[in-house]
Amino acid sequence: MNAMNNPVPAQQETRGVEERACDPLAAALGNASLLGIGYLLLGRRRLAKFSVFVTIALAVLLATVRQVGVERVVLLWWVFVIGHGWYLARSHSRRTKSEAAGQASPGTASQPAPAPTAGAQRVMAALVTIPVLVAVGLHRSGAEDIRRRAAEAHRNGDCERALSILDELSIRHRVANGPLTVRTDADAEACRLLVQAKRQERSDRLQAVRTLQRYAAHPAALWKGASDHRATVLLAQAAAEFDTALTGDVKALQTGYERLDGVLKEFPGREQDAGKVVDRLLDRLPVKNACDTRAIADWLRARSKREDVLDRARSGAAKLAPAALVECGHALAADKRWKEARKAYRALVADYPDHKLVATAERGIRKATLAIQLANVKKLIKPRKSGLPAYCSKPARYEGAPRYRGSGPHRTLFLGQNEHRAALPRSWLAKDPADAALVICAGESRLGTKVQTCSYKARPSHLTGTIKVSFHKEKVPVRIYELRTGALVAKINLQISGKSCPWLLYFDHYSDYETEDSRLVNPSNGDIRAAYATVINRSPTALIRGS
């Protein structure tokens, strides 16, 4: 009877199974954990699962995207679930009260098990939510602390320590404070550039300078000393290039000065440091190789005047140059590099005419000039495959040769007519151009004055007829040069006497018997000496007059 008068609707029975009474504050506090605790207190398991799923998705999004917009979405979701839990709990409470008031008798229907008290529900929600919120807060503040400590190390230029500190950031920090970790990524990127630059300084300073420029342009760069450090690296590079220049590499010296010029233009406060680099170069001069010192001093003196601290090297170079030029000339002379040695000596005389080393340089010029002349003469007198040596058509002087004065014999360089040279006394001939006063160029022999004509009968007996043979002195065209001046002293034809009309003659062809023949006499060594004595043993005046 009571059941019929007070029926319990099916919808109410179902809702009683799915939803239970819950304190609104406990539901809101439970949902504030973002783990669906408020929904569980309400008996809404599906909503609790959905809430956890959304929370996990947002956490993944926070860890990957790490944008402020995502944080705002999470904040809205947090506010929503808190408000939704409060709303559901309040609605259920009002509905339960109205249904209880409409019942005729409290004993006519079965009562559900009593729910935990509001205090107990709030404690349960707080036990979950408070640790979650505390953990999030701690990780957010931890991320801030990590970034603060890393930024402090970064500002001090200790980026290796800064990167080590930033490595403490974990996935939890990215979830708790995604946007901040994005900023730390930029900080790390800038710091890696600085670490890279400092490592490059050991092997390639110029590459380090370029990396420092990239660091300075980075928006997250914090080290104010980067610009000054770049100047320091450039100064170190200039010093290294000066070290290379001390080996005589003038190009490295020029490059080093270009580096210093760049430092003075870009970093006006580093003039004193640039001057120290120049002073270091001057302190190491002169170097062991005098020619390297000379090359450095010449370049420094030739550098255009700028009226800056780099110009102090000009006066130092002016003091070093004279001694360097002389020592370089001596070193080149010792290596038989006579032309270069003479150039060094001449530079001293031209640039420092009043210096005390001028006399030494002039002696060096004389010595080098004689060596160059002698080497040229030696080159010109070398035998050719055919014809006379080049000296006979292009004579050259050797000022160190003995003067051609008085009666002879005058020591002679004999060119051409090797058989004649072999017949002359050794005391007449010079083994080396340095000992010779004359150069005789003896051309090919020709028929000279006729001295005798003889008739010869043919042999064997079956050949008939006779042939007349005219014998002539050996005429040799001779040019005589004074080696000291390279001047032509005389141009004559020597007549060399000899034996004629031997008792037996040989002919190459039978036809030779049918014509008259002409032949040279057969001179002895004495005849040859007598002929050339008229040249070698005579004074210049007598030779010229006799020619």
Secondary structure, DSSP 8 states (H G I E B T S, - for coil): -HHHHS---HHHHHHHHH-----HHHHHHHHTTTSSHHHHHHT-HHHHHHHHHHHHHHHHHHHHT--HHHHHHHHHHHHHHHHHHHHHHHHHHHHHHHHHHH-S-TTSS--------HHHHHHHHHHHHHHHHHHHHHHHHHHHHHHHHHHHHHHTT-HHHHHHHHTT--HHHHHHSHHHHHHHHHHHHHHHHHHHHHHHTTT-HHHHHHHHHHHHHSTT---TTHHHHHHHHHHHHHHHHHHHHTTT-HHHHHHHHHHHHHHHHH-GGGHHHHHHHHHHHHHT-S-SSHHHHHHHHHHHHHS---SSGGGHHHHHHHHHHHHHHHHHHHHHHHTT-HHHHHHHHHHHHHH-TTSTTHHHHHHHHHHHHHHHHHHHHHHHTS--SSSS-GGGTS----TTS----SSS---EEEES-HHHHHHS-GGGB-SSGGG-SEEEEE---EEEEEEEEEEEE-SSTTS--EEEEEEEEEEEEEEEEETTTTEEEEEEEEEE--B---S----SSGGGGGS-EEEE-B--HHHHHHHHHHHHTS-HHHHHHH-
